[in-house]
Amino acid sequence: MTKKDIILKVSDDTNLKQTDVKRVVQETFDCIVEALIRGEKIELRNFGVFKLKQRKSRTGRNPRTGQVVPVPPRKVVVFKPGLEMKKRIS
């Protein structure tokens, strides 16, 4: 499912214009990204939690050459599904 699919589904279910739904969906995603940039945790009840996790630096290996290369530390976004989502998916 793509963002466009979500917009079409919400538009059909709510009888709102696709352009209005698109603006709301995009603004929602922008808010989530901005909060993550600030280091905040986003908790959506019954859906899940988005948060940043710091990965440590490590040594990796180039698969072509076998050469050992340092991999720098970096931040990654992790998602943990909520209980309601887990129940509905299971």
Helices and strands as residue ranges (DSSP letters): H 3-14, H 18-37, E 42-44, E 48-55, E 58-61, E 68-71, E 74-81, H 83-89
